[in-house]
Amino acid sequence: MELIARVGERVERVTIDRQGSTYRIGVGERQHEVDVRSIGAFLRSLVVDGESHETSVLRDGADGWRVGWRGRTTRVELVDPLTHVAEEARGDSGRHGRRVIAALMPGRVVSVAVEEGAVVEVGAPLVVLEAMKMQNEIQAEHAGTVRQVHVAAGQAVEGGDPLLEIE
């Protein structure tokens, strides 16, 4: 299977080949052997090229996923190569418009770093969530204006709950 992965402005061609219980995954020119195990509703244990990792994964829209790893949450869009080519030909990579930033897993809002109307750049801190005794800073993946903040410090959230919207 071949897909296009988009993380912010970065675009990579991804190939996935299942080999029994493991996967051979190509990202650009790099190849990786990956073994995946589910350890909870949103949690996965990965062994990538012999190195163990834990990550959280939650659906975010039709083509997107929120991936939590090492205290950060990143939105990854996966589209088929023909859709990507069509979007690029239109001069539209499908990343414009209002984006809802959602909680990756249940937790508590530690802090909200922005308010409605704030202009943010890529990488700007937005919200800090505490989940499973770890604090995770959610950063802006696209530049834009904060249109709505749905949470406040101290508030409990469930996986998939909207945190804020950026346009």
Residue frames as a rotation matrix with the C-alpha (Angstrom) as fourth column:
MET 1
0.589 0.808 0.000 0.00
0.808 -0.589 0.000 0.00
0.000 0.000 -1.000 0.00
GLU 2
-0.599 -0.756 0.262 1.23
0.759 -0.641 -0.113 3.49
0.253 0.131 0.958 -0.79
LEU 3
0.592 0.755 -0.282 0.10
0.806 -0.557 0.201 6.69
-0.005 -0.346 -0.938 0.93
ILE 4
-0.206 -0.581 0.788 1.10
0.280 -0.806 -0.521 10.31
0.937 0.113 0.329 1.29
ALA 5
0.250 0.198 -0.948 1.67
0.968 -0.020 0.251 11.47
0.031 -0.980 -0.197 4.89
ARG 6
0.014 -0.197 0.980 1.46
0.208 -0.958 -0.195 15.16
0.978 0.206 0.027 5.76
VAL 7
0.256 -0.030 -0.966 2.71
0.964 -0.073 0.257 16.58
-0.079 -0.997 0.010 9.05
GLY 8
0.178 -0.122 -0.976 2.40
0.156 -0.976 0.151 20.35
-0.971 -0.180 -0.155 9.01
GLU 9
0.540 -0.043 -0.841 4.16
-0.737 -0.508 -0.447 21.48
-0.408 0.860 -0.305 5.83
ARG 10
-0.576 -0.813 0.090 6.21
-0.700 0.546 0.460 18.27
-0.424 0.202 -0.883 5.51
VAL 11
0.630 0.731 -0.263 5.03
-0.753 0.490 -0.440 15.71
-0.193 0.475 0.859 2.95
GLU 12
-0.542 -0.801 0.254 6.41
-0.714 0.598 0.365 12.14
-0.444 0.016 -0.896 2.72
ARG 13
0.159 0.485 -0.860 5.60
-0.759 0.617 0.208 9.15
0.632 0.619 0.466 0.55
VAL 14
-0.306 -0.166 0.937 4.85
-0.839 0.512 -0.184 6.13
-0.449 -0.843 -0.296 2.78
THR 15
-0.095 0.262 -0.960 4.77
-0.614 0.744 0.264 2.48
0.783 0.615 0.091 1.73
ILE 16
-0.098 0.160 0.982 3.35
-0.914 0.377 -0.153 -0.25
-0.395 -0.912 0.109 3.96
ASP 17
-0.053 0.019 -0.998 3.96
-0.597 0.801 0.047 -3.95
0.801 0.598 -0.031 3.40
ARG 18
0.478 0.292 0.828 2.59
-0.859 0.350 0.373 -6.44
-0.181 -0.890 0.418 5.94
GLN 19
-0.188 -0.600 -0.778 4.86
-0.537 0.726 -0.430 -9.41
0.822 0.337 -0.459 6.56
GLY 20
-0.325 0.178 -0.929 3.06
0.626 0.777 -0.070 -11.74
0.709 -0.604 -0.364 8.96
SER 21
0.503 0.524 -0.687 2.76
0.864 -0.278 0.420 -9.97
0.029 -0.805 -0.593 12.32
THR 22
-0.182 -0.626 -0.758 5.21
0.489 -0.727 0.483 -7.21
-0.853 -0.283 0.438 11.38
TYR 23
0.893 0.440 0.093 5.25
0.326 -0.492 -0.807 -4.42
-0.309 0.751 -0.583 8.85
ARG 24
-0.359 -0.905 0.226 7.91
0.881 -0.250 0.401 -3.13
-0.306 0.344 0.888 6.49
ILE 25
0.726 0.640 -0.251 7.31
0.571 -0.765 -0.299 0.63
-0.384 0.074 -0.920 6.36
GLY 26
-0.346 -0.790 0.506 9.06
0.931 -0.356 0.081 3.02
0.116 0.500 0.858 4.00
VAL 27
0.690 0.431 -0.582 9.07
0.488 -0.870 -0.066 6.73
-0.535 -0.238 -0.811 4.76
GLY 28
0.629 -0.502 -0.594 10.67
-0.726 -0.653 -0.217 8.58
-0.279 0.568 -0.775 1.88
GLU 29
0.220 -0.657 -0.722 13.93
-0.631 0.468 -0.618 6.69
0.744 0.591 -0.311 1.27
ARG 30
-0.625 -0.479 0.616 14.11
-0.777 0.310 -0.548 5.17
0.072 -0.821 -0.566 4.78
GLN 31
0.056 0.593 -0.803 12.89
-0.276 0.782 0.558 1.61
0.960 0.190 0.207 5.48
HIS 32
-0.515 -0.157 0.843 11.79
-0.851 -0.020 -0.524 0.33
0.099 -0.987 -0.123 8.91
GLU 33
-0.514 0.381 -0.769 10.73
0.264 0.923 0.281 -3.02
0.816 -0.059 -0.575 10.41
VAL 34
-0.608 0.387 0.693 7.78
-0.733 -0.610 -0.302 -2.36
0.305 -0.692 0.654 12.74
ASP 35
-0.605 0.493 -0.625 5.91
0.563 0.820 0.103 -4.62
0.563 -0.290 -0.774 15.16
VAL 36
-0.574 0.506 0.645 2.69
-0.573 -0.810 0.125 -3.10
0.585 -0.298 0.754 16.57
ARG 37
-0.593 0.450 -0.668 0.71
0.690 0.712 -0.132 -4.19
0.416 -0.539 -0.732 19.64
SER 38
0.071 0.698 0.713 -2.41
-0.174 -0.695 0.698 -2.57
0.982 -0.173 0.072 21.07
ILE 39
-0.714 -0.327 -0.619 -2.09
0.532 0.321 -0.783 -1.91
0.455 -0.889 -0.055 24.81
GLY 40
-0.537 0.628 -0.564 -5.26
0.369 -0.426 -0.826 0.13
-0.759 -0.651 -0.003 25.29
ALA 41
0.477 0.858 0.190 -8.05
0.589 -0.151 -0.794 1.91
-0.653 0.491 -0.577 23.46
PHE 42
0.990 -0.115 -0.080 -5.71
-0.140 -0.749 -0.648 4.58
0.015 0.653 -0.758 22.09
LEU 43
0.351 -0.920 0.175 -2.29
-0.767 -0.175 0.617 3.23
-0.537 -0.351 -0.767 23.08
ARG 44
0.946 -0.148 -0.290 0.09
-0.098 0.720 -0.687 1.25
0.310 0.678 0.667 20.92
SER 45
0.417 -0.882 0.220 3.40
-0.204 0.145 0.968 -0.42
-0.886 -0.449 -0.119 21.68
LEU 46
0.940 -0.163 -0.300 5.77
-0.297 0.037 -0.954 -0.20
0.167 0.986 -0.013 18.71
VAL 47
0.288 -0.930 0.230 9.07
0.236 0.302 0.924 -1.94
-0.928 -0.212 0.306 18.13
VAL 48
0.980 -0.007 -0.200 10.73
-0.183 -0.433 -0.883 0.03
-0.081 0.902 -0.425 15.33
ASP 49
0.424 -0.862 -0.279 13.98
-0.299 0.157 -0.941 -1.46
0.855 0.482 -0.191 14.04
GLY 50
-0.059 -0.434 -0.899 14.41
0.602 0.703 -0.379 -3.24
0.797 -0.563 0.219 17.39
GLU 51
-0.958 -0.271 0.089 13.75
0.116 -0.654 -0.747 -0.14
0.261 -0.706 0.658 19.54
SER 52
-0.310 0.886 -0.346 10.63
0.938 0.345 0.041 -0.04
0.155 -0.312 -0.937 21.76
HIS 53
-0.954 0.137 0.268 8.24
-0.144 -0.990 -0.006 2.96
0.264 -0.044 0.963 21.81
GLU 54
-0.369 0.915 -0.164 4.79
0.844 0.256 -0.472 3.70
-0.389 -0.313 -0.866 23.23
THR 55
-0.993 0.102 0.062 2.46
-0.056 -0.859 0.509 6.02
0.106 0.502 0.858 21.37
SER 56
-0.303 0.953 -0.017 -1.16
0.310 0.082 -0.947 7.08
-0.901 -0.292 -0.321 21.43
VAL 57
-0.993 0.034 0.113 -3.24
0.104 -0.190 0.976 7.30
0.054 0.981 0.185 18.28
LEU 58
-0.270 0.946 -0.180 -6.69
0.394 -0.062 -0.917 8.86
-0.879 -0.318 -0.356 17.85
ARG 59
-0.207 0.315 0.926 -8.72
0.975 -0.016 0.224 9.47
0.086 0.949 -0.304 14.70
ASP 60
-0.310 0.087 -0.947 -8.98
0.262 -0.949 -0.173 13.19
-0.914 -0.302 0.272 13.79
GLY 61
0.063 0.427 -0.902 -11.29
-0.774 -0.550 -0.315 13.81
-0.630 0.718 0.296 10.84
ALA 62
0.899 0.430 -0.086 -11.63
-0.369 0.637 -0.677 11.82
-0.237 0.640 0.731 7.64
ASP 63
0.703 -0.683 -0.196 -7.92
0.116 0.382 -0.917 11.67
0.701 0.622 0.348 6.74
GLY 64
0.026 -0.756 0.654 -6.21
-0.583 -0.543 -0.605 12.63
0.812 -0.365 -0.455 10.00
TRP 65
0.506 -0.016 -0.863 -4.78
0.612 0.711 0.346 11.08
0.608 -0.703 0.370 13.13
ARG 66
0.598 -0.394 0.697 -3.49
-0.696 -0.686 0.209 12.63
0.396 -0.611 -0.685 16.35
VAL 67
0.502 -0.546 -0.671 -0.29
0.426 0.831 -0.357 10.84
0.753 -0.107 0.650 17.35
GLY 68
0.817 -0.239 0.524 1.17
-0.558 -0.554 0.618 11.34
0.143 -0.797 -0.586 20.82
TRP 69
0.652 -0.693 -0.307 4.83
0.616 0.720 -0.320 10.47
0.442 0.020 0.897 21.36
ARG 70
-0.343 -0.887 -0.309 7.46
0.885 -0.196 -0.422 11.68
0.314 -0.418 0.853 23.82
GLY 71
-0.354 0.252 -0.901 5.15
0.668 -0.606 -0.432 14.26
-0.655 -0.754 0.046 25.36
ARG 72
-0.729 0.112 -0.675 4.08
-0.445 -0.827 0.343 15.86
-0.520 0.551 0.653 22.08
THR 73
0.079 0.812 0.579 0.97
0.408 0.503 -0.762 15.49
-0.910 0.297 -0.291 19.98
THR 74
-0.770 -0.383 -0.510 1.18
-0.331 -0.443 0.833 15.73
-0.545 0.810 0.214 16.21
ARG 75
0.433 0.901 0.039 -1.56
-0.326 0.197 -0.924 15.65
-0.840 0.387 0.379 13.57
VAL 76
-0.776 -0.619 0.123 -0.76
-0.165 0.386 0.907 13.33
-0.609 0.684 -0.402 10.67
GLU 77
0.343 0.848 -0.405 -2.86
-0.715 -0.044 -0.698 13.32
-0.609 0.529 0.591 7.51
LEU 78
-0.644 -0.476 0.599 -2.83
0.021 0.771 0.636 10.21
-0.765 0.422 -0.487 5.32
VAL 79
0.418 0.756 -0.503 -4.13
-0.572 -0.211 -0.793 10.43
-0.706 0.619 0.344 1.74
ASP 80
0.485 -0.236 0.842 -3.77
0.608 0.783 -0.130 8.32
-0.629 0.575 0.523 -1.33
PRO 81
-0.522 -0.847 -0.102 -1.22
0.500 -0.401 0.767 9.55
-0.691 0.350 0.633 -3.90
LEU 82
-0.474 0.388 0.791 -3.88
0.793 -0.201 0.574 10.44
0.382 0.900 -0.212 -6.53
THR 83
0.670 0.707 -0.227 -5.77
0.726 -0.560 0.398 12.65
0.155 -0.431 -0.889 -4.06
HIS 84
0.233 -0.687 -0.688 -2.50
0.494 -0.526 0.692 14.36
-0.838 -0.501 0.217 -3.15
VAL 85
-0.728 -0.515 0.454 -1.63
0.627 -0.229 0.745 15.02
-0.279 0.826 0.489 -6.81
ALA 86
-0.020 0.814 0.580 -5.13
0.831 -0.310 0.462 16.42
0.556 0.491 -0.670 -7.44
GLU 87
0.746 0.274 -0.606 -4.89
0.620 -0.619 0.483 18.75
-0.243 -0.736 -0.632 -4.41
GLU 88
-0.174 -0.902 -0.396 -1.44
0.460 -0.430 0.777 19.96
-0.871 -0.046 0.490 -5.46
ALA 89
-0.626 -0.021 0.780 -2.67
0.774 -0.142 0.617 20.58
0.097 0.990 0.105 -9.03
ARG 90
0.452 0.855 0.253 -5.46
0.741 -0.518 0.426 22.79
0.496 -0.005 -0.868 -7.62
GLY 91
-0.356 -0.636 0.684 -2.87
0.001 -0.733 -0.680 24.65
0.934 -0.242 0.262 -5.57
ASP 92
0.250 0.545 0.800 -4.65
-0.891 -0.194 0.411 23.41
0.379 -0.815 0.437 -2.46
SER 93
-0.660 -0.578 -0.480 -3.06
-0.343 0.800 -0.492 20.80
0.668 -0.160 -0.726 -0.24
GLY 94
0.159 0.835 -0.527 -6.27
0.250 0.482 0.840 20.37
0.955 -0.265 -0.132 1.77
ARG 95
-0.349 -0.400 -0.847 -4.78
0.894 0.129 -0.429 21.99
0.281 -0.908 0.312 4.88
HIS 96
-0.879 0.042 0.475 -6.71
-0.064 -0.998 -0.029 25.27
0.472 -0.056 0.880 4.83
GLY 97
0.084 0.990 0.109 -9.77
-0.163 -0.094 0.982 26.31
0.983 -0.100 0.154 6.79
ARG 98
0.268 0.133 0.954 -10.83
-0.930 -0.222 0.292 25.79
0.250 -0.966 0.065 10.36
ARG 99
-0.261 -0.418 -0.870 -9.11
-0.069 0.907 -0.415 22.98
0.963 -0.049 -0.266 12.29
VAL 100
0.750 0.471 0.464 -10.41
-0.535 0.021 0.845 21.49
0.388 -0.882 0.267 15.50
ILE 101
-0.459 -0.879 -0.133 -7.62
-0.489 0.374 -0.788 20.46
0.742 -0.297 -0.602 17.87
ALA 102
0.635 0.771 -0.050 -8.90
-0.458 0.428 0.779 17.55
0.622 -0.472 0.625 19.99
ALA 103
0.178 -0.507 0.844 -7.66
-0.911 0.240 0.336 15.72
-0.372 -0.828 -0.419 23.09
LEU 104
-0.333 -0.417 -0.846 -5.78
-0.737 0.674 -0.042 12.57
0.588 0.609 -0.532 22.15
MET 105
-0.398 0.189 -0.898 -6.81
0.464 0.885 -0.020 10.70
0.791 -0.425 -0.440 25.29
PRO 106
0.725 0.681 -0.102 -8.63
0.411 -0.309 0.858 11.31
0.552 -0.664 -0.504 28.58
GLY 107
-0.364 -0.874 -0.323 -6.82
0.837 -0.155 -0.525 13.72
0.408 -0.461 0.788 30.89
ARG 108
0.516 0.429 -0.742 -6.81
0.736 -0.665 0.127 17.08
-0.439 -0.611 -0.659 32.63
VAL 109
0.543 -0.300 0.784 -6.05
0.432 -0.701 -0.567 20.48
0.721 0.646 -0.251 31.10
VAL 110
0.008 -0.647 -0.763 -3.01
0.987 -0.119 0.111 21.87
-0.163 -0.753 0.637 32.96
SER 111
-0.278 -0.115 -0.954 -2.86
0.137 -0.987 0.079 25.17
-0.951 -0.108 0.290 31.10
VAL 112
0.567 0.401 0.719 -4.12
0.803 -0.075 -0.591 27.00
-0.183 0.913 -0.365 28.02
ALA 113
-0.333 -0.880 -0.339 -1.43
0.711 -0.471 0.523 29.19
-0.619 -0.067 0.782 26.43
VAL 114
-0.938 0.037 0.344 -3.66
0.251 -0.612 0.750 31.08
0.238 0.790 0.565 23.95
GLU 115
-0.387 0.878 -0.281 -6.93
0.179 -0.227 -0.957 32.97
-0.904 -0.421 -0.070 23.92
GLU 116
0.335 0.615 0.714 -9.49
0.844 0.141 -0.517 33.56
-0.419 0.776 -0.472 21.21
GLY 117
0.997 0.054 -0.056 -8.21
0.017 -0.851 -0.525 35.93
-0.076 0.523 -0.849 18.52
ALA 118
0.310 -0.951 0.007 -4.54
-0.359 -0.110 0.927 35.08
-0.880 -0.290 -0.375 19.13
VAL 119
0.767 -0.214 -0.605 -2.40
-0.580 0.172 -0.796 34.65
0.274 0.962 0.008 16.01
VAL 120
0.529 -0.564 0.635 -0.15
-0.283 0.588 0.758 31.59
-0.800 -0.580 0.151 16.29
GLU 121
0.102 -0.610 -0.785 2.80
-0.984 0.052 -0.168 30.32
0.143 0.790 -0.596 14.28
VAL 122
0.606 0.015 -0.795 3.75
-0.147 0.985 -0.093 26.70
0.782 0.174 0.599 13.64
GLY 123
-0.234 -0.722 -0.651 5.13
0.507 0.481 -0.715 25.18
0.830 -0.498 0.253 16.85
ALA 124
-0.489 0.102 0.866 3.49
-0.589 -0.772 -0.241 27.68
0.644 -0.628 0.437 19.19
PRO 125
-0.955 0.178 -0.238 2.32
0.293 0.693 -0.659 26.09
0.047 -0.699 -0.713 22.47
LEU 126
-0.390 0.897 0.207 -1.48
-0.271 -0.327 0.905 25.86
0.880 0.297 0.371 22.69
VAL 127
0.633 0.647 0.426 -2.54
-0.675 0.190 0.713 23.60
0.380 -0.739 0.557 25.56
VAL 128
-0.679 -0.733 -0.053 -0.80
-0.595 0.590 -0.546 21.38
0.431 -0.339 -0.836 28.11
LEU 129
0.528 0.835 -0.153 -2.68
-0.632 0.507 0.586 18.18
0.567 -0.213 0.796 28.98
GLU 130
-0.541 -0.606 0.583 -1.86
-0.831 0.490 -0.263 15.75
-0.127 -0.627 -0.769 31.75
ALA 131
0.643 0.670 -0.371 -2.67
-0.711 0.702 0.036 12.14
0.284 0.241 0.928 30.90
MET 132
0.818 -0.297 -0.493 -1.33
0.341 0.940 -0.001 9.01
0.464 -0.167 0.870 32.57
LYS 133
0.726 -0.475 -0.497 0.82
0.419 -0.266 0.868 11.17
-0.544 -0.839 0.006 34.91
MET 134
-0.427 -0.837 0.343 2.61
0.833 -0.216 0.509 12.78
-0.352 0.503 0.789 31.94
GLN 135
0.262 0.453 -0.852 2.25
0.030 -0.886 -0.462 16.36
-0.965 0.096 -0.245 30.75
ASN 136
-0.233 -0.232 0.944 1.87
0.910 0.291 0.296 16.73
-0.344 0.928 0.143 26.98
GLU 137
-0.329 0.069 -0.942 2.25
-0.124 -0.992 -0.029 20.09
-0.936 0.107 0.334 25.24
ILE 138
0.250 0.472 0.846 0.04
0.861 0.291 -0.416 20.41
-0.442 0.833 -0.334 22.19
GLN 139
-0.503 -0.552 -0.665 1.56
0.127 -0.808 0.575 22.78
-0.855 0.204 0.477 19.63
ALA 140
0.503 0.643 -0.578 0.17
-0.439 -0.386 -0.811 24.52
-0.744 0.662 0.088 16.56
GLU 141
-0.054 -0.477 0.877 0.85
0.576 0.702 0.418 22.50
-0.816 0.528 0.237 13.43
HIS 142
-0.082 0.090 0.992 -0.24
0.918 -0.380 0.111 25.34
0.387 0.921 -0.052 11.17
ALA 143
-0.966 -0.175 -0.189 -0.08
0.228 -0.924 -0.308 29.11
-0.120 -0.340 0.933 11.46
GLY 144
-0.298 0.911 0.284 -3.46
0.555 -0.077 0.828 30.72
0.777 0.404 -0.483 11.99
THR 145
-0.581 0.245 0.776 -5.84
-0.600 -0.773 -0.206 32.54
0.550 -0.585 0.596 14.31
VAL 146
-0.927 0.302 -0.223 -7.40
0.374 0.688 -0.622 30.91
-0.035 -0.659 -0.751 17.37
ARG 147
-0.556 0.794 0.245 -11.14
-0.215 -0.423 0.880 31.13
0.803 0.437 0.406 16.71
GLN 148
0.543 0.778 0.316 -12.50
-0.574 0.069 0.816 29.29
0.613 -0.625 0.484 19.73
VAL 149
-0.740 -0.671 0.052 -11.11
-0.464 0.452 -0.762 27.87
0.487 -0.588 -0.646 22.99
HIS 150
0.190 0.883 -0.430 -13.27
-0.284 0.468 0.837 25.04
0.940 -0.037 0.340 24.36
VAL 151
0.431 -0.111 -0.896 -11.37
0.702 0.665 0.256 24.28
0.567 -0.739 0.364 27.60
ALA 152
0.584 -0.297 0.755 -9.92
-0.562 -0.819 0.112 25.92
0.586 -0.490 -0.646 30.71
ALA 153
-0.530 -0.844 -0.082 -7.14
-0.449 0.362 -0.817 24.96
0.719 -0.396 -0.571 33.11
GLY 154
-0.752 0.167 0.638 -8.23
-0.566 0.332 -0.754 22.24
-0.338 -0.928 -0.156 35.53
GLN 155
0.264 0.932 -0.248 -10.94
-0.928 0.175 -0.330 20.89
-0.264 0.317 0.911 33.23
ALA 156
-0.343 -0.271 0.899 -11.18
-0.085 0.963 0.257 17.12
-0.935 0.012 -0.354 32.64
VAL 157
0.051 0.323 -0.945 -11.42
-0.978 -0.178 -0.113 15.98
-0.205 0.929 0.307 29.00
GLU 158
0.471 0.142 0.871 -12.09
-0.009 0.988 -0.155 12.71
-0.882 0.065 0.466 27.24
GLY 159
-0.640 -0.692 0.333 -10.27
0.283 0.192 0.940 11.43
-0.714 0.696 0.073 24.14
GLY 160
-0.479 0.418 0.772 -11.65
0.853 0.012 0.522 13.24
0.209 0.909 -0.362 21.10
ASP 161
0.481 0.647 -0.591 -13.04
0.762 -0.642 -0.082 16.23
-0.433 -0.411 -0.802 23.04
PRO 162
0.441 -0.308 0.843 -12.38
0.567 -0.633 -0.527 19.53
0.696 0.710 -0.104 21.22
LEU 163
-0.068 -0.557 -0.828 -9.76
0.945 -0.302 0.126 21.73
-0.320 -0.773 0.547 22.89
LEU 164
-0.058 0.045 -0.997 -9.67
-0.080 -0.996 -0.041 24.69
-0.995 0.078 0.062 20.51
GLU 165
0.591 0.275 0.759 -10.16
0.727 0.226 -0.648 25.72
-0.349 0.935 -0.067 16.89
ILE 166
-0.272 -0.733 -0.624 -7.64
0.069 -0.661 0.747 27.44
-0.960 0.161 0.230 14.64
GLU 167
0.755 0.511 0.412 -8.39
0.474 0.009 -0.880 28.99
-0.453 0.860 -0.235 11.26
